[in-house]
Amino acid sequence: MRTKIIRVAQGKESTLSHLYIDDIFQCFLLEDKIRQVKIKSRTAIPNGQFKLRLNTWGGMNKEYFQKYGPMHRGMIEIADLPTFDAVYFHIGNTIDNTSGCPLVGLSYIKKDGDFHVLQSRDAYRQVYPKLLEVASGKDPAISIENNFQF
């Protein structure tokens, strides 16, 4: 399965992306601003080719198992990022919730110059099983690229 994050727009401190699996749009993603120099928990992950893996040891696992029950088998992590660690797909609506991770949403708005994703819990329920399949599969690759459209 081919998995891609394509960044499509930037706000003052935010980046809006699309998540694709096998060229099919899955959901919107919200990240922090793209920066040349990393600011911890306030910078989008870099472009490139990485791997997805199932993280069962991180602190968010207990919280997500309580929220999502047996569907949740571990956090889906973008692994082997330079100068980043513990980067998970997770729920949230604003850049205050990202800490450098991509947030999932079914829709988005732009407010006061920054993007927000909406319906994040529904998006997580929808996309998690697909990301789990990729992370558990033979080719857990993910590409991240910029294609700013607006």
Backbone as a chain_set.jsonl record, in Angstrom:
{"seq": "MRTKIIRVAQGKESTLSHLYIDDIFQCFLLEDKIRQVKIKSRTAIPNGQFKLRLNTWGGMNKEYFQKYGPMHRGMIEIADLPTFDAVYFHIGNTIDNTSGCPLVGLSYIKKDGDFHVLQSRDAYRQVYPKLLEVASGKDPAISIENNFQF", "coords": {"N": [[0.848, -1.188, 0.0], [0.595, 2.14, -0.884], [1.404, 5.018, 0.832], [0.831, 8.405, 1.476], [1.57, 11.696, 2.554], [0.489, 14.756, 1.628], [1.233, 18.018, 1.598], [-0.771, 20.882, 1.501], [-1.412, 23.533, 2.119], [-0.465, 26.484, 3.984], [-0.812, 28.046, 7.119], [-0.506, 30.802, 9.451], [0.924, 29.618, 11.628], [0.518, 26.979, 11.089], [0.1, 23.909, 9.168], [-1.668, 22.47, 6.564], [-2.63, 19.314, 5.383], [-3.15, 16.519, 3.107], [-4.028, 13.122, 3.512], [-3.232, 10.195, 1.84], [-3.95, 6.874, 0.886], [-2.979, 4.336, -1.148], [-3.484, 6.071, -3.316], [-5.98, 7.102, -2.709], [-7.89, 9.536, -1.208], [-7.919, 9.998, 2.275], [-8.169, 11.543, 4.679], [-7.975, 14.846, 6.2], [-4.993, 16.395, 7.435], [-3.4, 18.015, 10.155], [-0.619, 19.919, 10.907], [2.157, 21.437, 12.627], [3.796, 24.531, 11.719], [5.95, 24.575, 8.852], [9.351, 24.727, 9.273], [12.662, 26.029, 8.865], [14.585, 25.745, 10.816], [14.336, 23.597, 13.461], [11.91, 23.851, 16.001], [11.249, 22.536, 19.021], [8.357, 20.57, 19.33], [6.879, 22.362, 17.823], [7.163, 22.33, 15.114], [6.695, 21.218, 11.791], [7.002, 17.855, 10.571], [9.786, 16.661, 8.583], [10.007, 16.657, 4.929], [10.131, 13.68, 2.914], [10.997, 10.148, 2.698], [9.76, 7.706, 4.785], [9.087, 5.309, 7.435], [6.19, 3.607, 8.625], [5.229, 2.469, 11.809], [3.985, 0.282, 14.349], [3.517, 1.429, 17.485], [3.663, 0.272, 20.633], [4.477, 0.892, 23.14], [4.574, 3.527, 23.95], [3.401, 6.405, 25.877], [0.814, 7.317, 25.135], [-0.717, 5.156, 24.47], [-2.284, 3.789, 26.447], [-4.262, 5.704, 27.063], [-5.506, 5.939, 24.516], [-6.416, 3.333, 24.12], [-8.342, 3.216, 26.092], [-10.158, 5.081, 25.059], [-10.828, 4.031, 22.511], [-11.035, 1.295, 22.672], [-10.753, -2.234, 21.835], [-10.176, -1.839, 19.133], [-7.972, -0.234, 19.012], [-4.651, -0.911, 18.763], [-2.207, 0.056, 19.252], [-0.179, 3.016, 18.901], [0.083, 4.61, 15.733], [3.058, 5.237, 14.374], [5.268, 7.535, 12.812], [8.26, 6.619, 11.848], [11.861, 6.773, 12.359], [12.523, 9.418, 11.807], [14.583, 12.248, 11.221], [15.885, 13.973, 13.953], [13.426, 13.955, 15.269], [11.094, 12.295, 17.395], [8.722, 9.825, 18.53], [6.419, 10.463, 16.91], [3.192, 10.534, 16.188], [0.115, 9.631, 14.503], [-2.735, 11.233, 15.518], [-5.61, 12.351, 17.491], [-7.104, 15.64, 17.622], [-7.575, 19.203, 17.326], [-6.388, 21.71, 16.851], [-3.256, 23.507, 16.348], [-2.247, 23.651, 18.87], [-2.607, 21.155, 19.872], [-0.845, 19.46, 18.575], [2.02, 19.005, 19.042], [4.093, 18.503, 17.255], [3.135, 16.349, 15.847], [1.038, 14.754, 13.313], [-2.357, 15.626, 13.14], [-5.556, 14.16, 12.727], [-8.449, 14.745, 10.664], [-11.836, 15.143, 9.443], [-12.752, 17.343, 8.153], [-11.982, 20.851, 7.66], [-11.216, 24.154, 8.88], [-10.309, 27.61, 8.5], [-9.104, 29.85, 10.745], [-8.456, 32.945, 12.162], [-6.082, 33.087, 10.703], [-4.932, 30.559, 10.873], [-5.086, 27.01, 10.296], [-7.521, 24.576, 11.295], [-8.437, 21.29, 12.155], [-11.417, 19.339, 11.945], [-13.884, 17.127, 13.405], [-12.242, 15.113, 14.415], [-12.091, 12.775, 16.049], [-13.875, 11.052, 14.723], [-12.546, 10.862, 12.28], [-10.232, 9.561, 13.103], [-11.219, 7.053, 13.918], [-11.992, 6.142, 11.434], [-9.638, 6.152, 9.82], [-7.643, 4.851, 11.257], [-7.71, 1.886, 11.222], [-6.844, 1.446, 8.581], [-4.304, 2.659, 8.495], [-3.094, 1.047, 10.385], [-3.054, -1.38, 9.022], [-1.233, -0.721, 6.993], [1.086, -0.144, 8.538], [1.556, -2.625, 9.634], [2.097, -4.161, 7.486], [3.957, -5.498, 4.596], [5.304, -3.452, 3.276], [5.785, -0.783, 4.859], [5.975, 1.936, 4.138], [5.953, 5.54, 4.027], [5.459, 8.563, 2.324], [6.296, 11.997, 2.414], [5.414, 15.1, 1.206], [5.533, 18.401, -0.257], [2.986, 20.299, -1.781], [1.828, 22.879, -2.3], [-1.263, 24.401, -2.646], [-2.951, 26.45, -2.026]], "CA": [[0.0, 0.0, 0.0], [1.342, 3.397, -0.935], [0.858, 5.992, 1.771], [1.445, 9.717, 1.237], [1.086, 12.949, 3.119], [0.765, 15.848, 0.698], [0.919, 19.304, 2.225], [-1.456, 21.685, 0.496], [-1.568, 24.947, 2.488], [0.132, 26.899, 5.248], [-1.336, 29.187, 7.855], [0.554, 31.531, 10.157], [1.704, 28.658, 12.413], [-0.034, 25.651, 10.827], [0.204, 23.322, 7.839], [-2.78, 21.583, 6.235], [-2.21, 18.261, 4.457], [-4.061, 15.434, 2.745], [-3.479, 11.782, 3.666], [-3.661, 9.265, 0.797], [-3.516, 5.485, 0.911], [-3.221, 3.809, -2.498], [-3.991, 7.183, -4.126], [-7.34, 7.455, -2.299], [-7.913, 10.499, -0.111], [-8.437, 9.425, 3.513], [-8.572, 12.589, 5.62], [-7.093, 16.0, 6.313], [-4.045, 16.367, 8.54], [-2.923, 19.311, 10.625], [0.697, 19.91, 11.543], [2.723, 22.748, 12.905], [4.403, 25.23, 10.597], [7.228, 24.095, 8.323], [10.417, 25.655, 9.677], [14.017, 25.628, 8.472], [15.239, 25.333, 12.058], [13.328, 22.943, 14.284], [11.546, 24.277, 17.356], [10.633, 21.342, 19.597], [6.892, 20.528, 19.462], [6.248, 23.457, 17.078], [7.677, 22.271, 13.753], [6.215, 20.097, 10.984], [8.006, 16.846, 10.259], [10.396, 16.979, 7.285], [9.671, 15.9, 3.724], [10.997, 12.534, 2.667], [10.479, 8.791, 2.748], [9.918, 7.161, 6.127], [8.343, 4.079, 7.677], [5.188, 3.579, 9.68], [5.324, 1.299, 12.676], [3.053, 0.21, 15.456], [4.186, 1.721, 18.751], [2.832, -0.236, 21.737], [5.136, 1.191, 24.405], [4.479, 4.951, 24.28], [2.443, 6.797, 26.904], [-0.548, 7.584, 24.652], [-1.412, 3.904, 24.188], [-3.309, 3.508, 27.464], [-5.342, 6.675, 26.85], [-6.233, 5.622, 23.285], [-7.132, 2.076, 24.312], [-9.544, 3.558, 26.863], [-11.082, 5.802, 24.173], [-11.212, 3.303, 21.301], [-11.209, -0.126, 22.946], [-9.895, -3.205, 21.162], [-9.76, -1.36, 17.818], [-6.655, 0.384, 19.167], [-3.612, -1.899, 19.092], [-0.969, 0.81, 19.439], [-0.139, 4.254, 18.126], [0.756, 4.527, 14.438], [4.186, 6.156, 14.473], [6.156, 7.778, 11.672], [9.527, 6.261, 12.481], [13.163, 7.088, 11.753], [12.607, 10.823, 11.404], [15.756, 12.918, 11.789], [15.672, 14.933, 15.058], [12.062, 13.827, 15.788], [10.738, 10.969, 17.874], [7.349, 9.678, 19.034], [5.518, 11.209, 16.045], [2.029, 9.67, 16.001], [-1.167, 10.129, 14.025], [-3.651, 11.241, 16.657], [-6.738, 13.279, 17.444], [-6.911, 17.009, 18.066], [-8.18, 20.139, 16.385], [-5.575, 22.901, 16.583], [-1.816, 23.287, 16.502], [-1.96, 23.473, 20.296], [-2.717, 19.721, 20.159], [0.006, 18.638, 17.709], [3.353, 18.666, 19.562], [4.905, 18.006, 16.151], [2.492, 15.171, 15.249], [-0.11, 15.05, 12.459], [-3.704, 15.413, 13.669], [-6.476, 13.737, 11.671], [-9.76, 15.4, 10.658], [-12.651, 14.921, 8.249], [-12.935, 18.634, 7.495], [-11.097, 21.859, 8.232], [-11.546, 25.569, 8.759], [-9.201, 28.519, 8.739], [-9.567, 30.85, 11.712], [-7.378, 33.823, 12.616], [-4.853, 32.835, 9.956], [-4.436, 29.194, 11.026], [-6.001, 25.918, 10.009], [-7.982, 23.685, 12.353], [-9.168, 20.151, 11.615], [-12.662, 19.065, 12.669], [-14.335, 15.732, 13.409], [-10.999, 14.374, 14.553], [-12.339, 11.421, 16.579], [-14.463, 10.262, 13.634], [-11.482, 10.602, 11.306], [-9.328, 8.565, 13.676], [-11.901, 5.749, 13.818], [-12.036, 5.775, 10.016], [-8.334, 5.96, 9.187], [-6.751, 4.018, 12.062], [-7.543, 0.514, 10.714], [-6.09, 1.465, 7.322], [-2.907, 2.917, 8.84], [-2.631, -0.161, 11.073], [-2.758, -2.353, 7.972], [0.022, -0.307, 6.35], [2.188, -0.285, 9.494], [1.758, -4.059, 9.888], [2.299, -4.831, 6.202], [5.299, -5.757, 4.071], [5.933, -2.188, 2.872], [5.17, 0.247, 5.689], [6.556, 3.229, 3.757], [5.123, 6.733, 3.88], [6.193, 9.701, 1.771], [5.79, 13.313, 2.816], [5.856, 16.071, 0.204], [4.803, 19.659, -0.334], [2.328, 20.646, -3.038], [0.952, 23.936, -1.811], [-2.283, 24.771, -3.629], [-3.598, 27.708, -1.611]], "C": [[0.885, 1.24, 0.0], [0.647, 4.419, -0.053], [1.602, 7.304, 1.596], [0.763, 10.785, 2.08], [1.482, 14.022, 2.115], [0.294, 17.137, 1.35], [0.37, 20.246, 1.167], [-1.571, 23.165, 0.848], [-0.876, 25.217, 3.818], [-0.636, 28.08, 5.82], [-0.179, 29.906, 8.528], [1.488, 30.577, 10.899], [1.312, 27.214, 12.131], [0.201, 25.214, 9.385], [-0.949, 22.341, 7.656], [-2.308, 20.596, 5.177], [-3.377, 17.345, 4.136], [-3.326, 14.122, 2.991], [-4.091, 10.89, 2.593], [-3.12, 7.871, 1.102], [-3.952, 4.881, -0.413], [-3.943, 4.823, -3.38], [-5.44, 7.554, -3.824], [-7.261, 8.38, -1.093], [-8.58, 9.865, 1.106], [-8.963, 10.483, 4.481], [-7.616, 13.774, 5.495], [-6.164, 15.77, 7.496], [-3.665, 17.792, 8.897], [-1.586, 19.1, 11.312], [1.065, 21.343, 11.903], [3.306, 23.325, 11.62], [5.69, 24.536, 10.161], [8.274, 25.153, 8.657], [11.767, 25.118, 9.2], [14.807, 25.123, 9.675], [14.159, 24.809, 12.987], [13.162, 23.635, 15.635], [10.763, 23.109, 17.937], [9.135, 21.533, 19.805], [6.173, 21.641, 18.713], [6.669, 23.483, 15.607], [7.115, 21.04, 13.043], [7.354, 19.117, 10.728], [8.554, 17.106, 8.854], [9.803, 16.167, 6.139], [10.591, 14.69, 3.627], [10.243, 11.227, 2.694], [10.781, 8.214, 4.126], [9.139, 5.867, 6.243], [7.302, 4.313, 8.756], [5.437, 2.335, 10.518], [4.295, 1.411, 13.779], [3.838, 0.395, 16.741], [3.258, 1.296, 19.879], [3.394, 0.129, 23.101], [5.0, 2.65, 24.824], [3.329, 5.261, 25.237], [1.016, 7.011, 26.425], [-1.367, 6.308, 24.456], [-2.538, 3.607, 25.173], [-4.523, 4.419, 27.269], [-6.175, 6.315, 25.621], [-6.958, 4.287, 23.377], [-8.415, 2.328, 25.104], [-10.583, 4.246, 25.988], [-11.659, 4.917, 23.081], [-11.34, 1.796, 21.481], [-10.3, -1.004, 22.11], [-9.49, -2.819, 19.736], [-8.323, -0.846, 17.878], [-5.632, -0.661, 19.623], [-2.266, -1.256, 19.352], [-1.029, 2.061, 18.588], [0.579, 3.992, 16.802], [1.801, 5.638, 14.421], [4.88, 6.306, 13.129], [7.561, 7.674, 12.239], [10.722, 6.757, 11.678], [13.241, 8.496, 11.184], [13.859, 11.453, 12.0], [15.323, 13.984, 12.796], [14.239, 14.939, 15.597], [11.909, 12.429, 16.358], [9.313, 10.999, 18.414], [6.365, 10.553, 18.247], [4.384, 10.279, 15.64], [0.913, 10.387, 15.249], [-2.099, 10.103, 15.229], [-4.723, 12.298, 16.494], [-6.333, 14.639, 18.007], [-7.451, 17.932, 16.997], [-7.297, 21.309, 15.989], [-4.095, 22.579, 16.766], [-1.413, 23.178, 17.968], [-1.973, 22.001, 20.688], [-1.675, 18.875, 19.442], [1.283, 18.14, 18.364], [4.233, 18.043, 18.484], [4.323, 16.802, 15.439], [1.376, 15.595, 14.301], [-1.429, 14.685, 13.144], [-4.627, 15.074, 12.512], [-7.802, 14.473, 11.801], [-10.502, 15.11, 9.362], [-12.936, 16.207, 7.491], [-11.978, 19.623, 8.159], [-11.727, 23.238, 8.088], [-10.251, 26.359, 8.911], [-9.739, 29.641, 9.608], [-8.36, 31.639, 12.214], [-6.033, 33.473, 11.978], [-4.285, 31.433, 10.09], [-5.524, 28.176, 10.746], [-6.329, 25.15, 11.283], [-8.631, 22.494, 11.648], [-10.349, 19.855, 12.537], [-13.003, 17.58, 12.542], [-13.144, 14.783, 13.526], [-11.228, 12.948, 15.067], [-12.942, 10.508, 15.509], [-13.409, 9.909, 12.586], [-10.541, 9.518, 11.822], [-9.941, 7.167, 13.575], [-11.885, 5.234, 12.375], [-10.666, 5.387, 9.479], [-7.419, 5.01, 9.971], [-6.612, 2.593, 11.519], [-6.721, 0.45, 9.425], [-4.605, 1.717, 7.586], [-2.298, 1.719, 9.567], [-2.251, -1.232, 10.057], [-1.449, -2.011, 7.274], [1.2, -0.574, 7.283], [2.531, -1.745, 9.757], [2.11, -4.831, 8.619], [3.758, -4.983, 5.805], [6.041, -4.479, 3.688], [5.297, -1.038, 3.643], [5.668, 1.666, 5.385], [5.498, 4.329, 3.721], [6.001, 7.831, 3.291], [5.489, 10.979, 2.209], [6.341, 14.318, 1.825], [4.978, 17.32, 0.263], [4.216, 19.825, -1.727], [1.326, 21.733, -2.697], [0.043, 24.441, -2.918], [-2.958, 26.076, -3.291], [-2.997, 28.191, -0.327]], "O": [[1.812, 1.355, 0.801], [-0.555, 4.653, -0.182], [2.833, 7.336, 1.57], [-0.451, 10.77, 2.283], [2.659, 14.179, 1.791], [-0.894, 17.318, 1.617], [0.945, 20.401, 0.089], [-1.807, 23.982, -0.042], [-0.718, 24.33, 4.656], [-1.051, 28.986, 5.098], [0.985, 29.654, 8.218], [2.708, 30.711, 10.81], [1.73, 26.311, 12.856], [0.464, 26.032, 8.503], [-1.176, 21.478, 8.505], [-1.667, 20.98, 4.199], [-4.426, 17.378, 4.779], [-2.132, 14.018, 2.709], [-5.312, 10.829, 2.447], [-1.974, 7.715, 1.522], [-5.131, 4.904, -0.764], [-4.885, 4.484, -4.096], [-6.067, 8.259, -4.615], [-6.641, 8.048, -0.082], [-9.655, 9.273, 1.002], [-10.055, 10.346, 5.034], [-6.604, 13.718, 4.795], [-6.498, 15.048, 8.435], [-3.616, 18.668, 8.033], [-1.433, 18.233, 12.173], [0.389, 22.304, 11.538], [3.303, 22.678, 10.573], [6.424, 23.984, 10.98], [8.094, 26.333, 8.356], [11.982, 23.907, 9.14], [15.6, 24.188, 9.561], [13.18, 25.502, 13.267], [14.137, 23.957, 16.314], [9.721, 22.733, 17.4], [8.699, 22.53, 20.38], [4.981, 21.856, 18.933], [6.553, 24.508, 14.936], [7.064, 19.953, 13.618], [8.522, 19.503, 10.674], [7.869, 17.704, 8.025], [9.18, 15.127, 6.353], [11.687, 14.68, 4.187], [9.013, 11.198, 2.71], [11.926, 8.234, 4.576], [8.589, 5.379, 5.256], [7.502, 5.105, 9.677], [5.81, 1.283, 9.999], [3.803, 2.495, 14.095], [4.728, -0.399, 17.05], [2.193, 1.883, 20.067], [2.843, -0.283, 24.122], [5.293, 2.974, 25.974], [2.399, 4.468, 25.382], [0.085, 6.9, 27.223], [-2.586, 6.376, 24.292], [-3.631, 3.213, 24.765], [-5.666, 3.963, 27.306], [-7.404, 6.374, 25.665], [-8.017, 4.124, 22.77], [-9.451, 1.727, 24.821], [-11.779, 4.013, 26.162], [-12.84, 5.027, 22.752], [-11.713, 1.091, 20.543], [-9.211, -0.586, 21.716], [-8.559, -3.405, 19.184], [-7.556, -0.998, 16.927], [-5.735, -1.217, 20.716], [-1.289, -1.947, 19.641], [-1.835, 2.156, 17.663], [1.559, 3.248, 16.754], [1.469, 6.823, 14.45], [5.06, 5.332, 12.397], [7.999, 8.528, 13.01], [10.616, 7.107, 10.503], [13.94, 8.74, 10.2], [14.167, 11.218, 13.168], [14.465, 14.811, 12.486], [13.876, 15.861, 16.327], [12.522, 11.483, 15.864], [8.771, 12.062, 18.716], [5.577, 11.293, 18.835], [4.578, 9.354, 14.852], [0.78, 11.607, 15.344], [-2.241, 9.072, 15.886], [-4.754, 13.038, 15.511], [-5.364, 14.766, 18.755], [-7.751, 17.496, 15.886], [-7.447, 21.847, 14.892], [-3.734, 21.517, 17.272], [-0.339, 22.661, 18.272], [-1.414, 21.631, 21.721], [-1.619, 17.667, 19.676], [1.601, 16.956, 18.252], [5.032, 17.151, 18.772], [4.945, 16.276, 14.516], [0.819, 16.681, 14.458], [-1.59, 13.579, 13.66], [-4.494, 15.642, 11.428], [-8.234, 14.791, 12.909], [-9.892, 14.865, 8.322], [-13.319, 16.171, 6.322], [-11.258, 19.277, 9.096], [-12.637, 23.451, 7.288], [-9.239, 25.843, 9.385], [-10.713, 30.304, 9.25], [-7.362, 31.057, 12.64], [-4.987, 33.551, 12.621], [-3.256, 31.132, 9.485], [-6.713, 28.436, 10.929], [-5.529, 25.084, 12.217], [-9.311, 22.678, 10.638], [-10.289, 20.088, 13.744], [-12.474, 16.878, 11.681], [-13.06, 13.779, 12.82], [-10.613, 12.009, 14.561], [-12.57, 9.339, 15.398], [-13.386, 8.792, 12.07], [-10.105, 8.656, 11.059], [-9.263, 6.213, 13.192], [-11.777, 4.031, 12.137], [-10.542, 4.397, 8.757], [-6.507, 4.423, 9.389], [-5.486, 2.121, 11.365], [-5.98, -0.51, 9.212], [-3.746, 1.074, 6.981], [-1.12, 1.413, 9.384], [-1.238, -1.912, 10.218], [-0.644, -2.899, 6.991], [2.199, -1.164, 6.871], [3.678, -2.066, 10.07], [2.391, -6.027, 8.679], [4.668, -4.647, 6.563], [7.268, -4.428, 3.766], [4.378, -0.388, 3.145], [5.767, 2.496, 6.289], [4.326, 4.088, 3.43], [7.146, 8.009, 3.707], [4.268, 11.029, 2.352], [7.551, 14.404, 1.612], [3.851, 17.296, 0.758], [4.868, 19.528, -2.728], [0.116, 21.527, -2.796], [0.503, 24.853, -3.983], [-3.488, 26.747, -4.177], [-3.402, 29.232, 0.191]]}, "num_chains": 1, "name": "protein.A"}
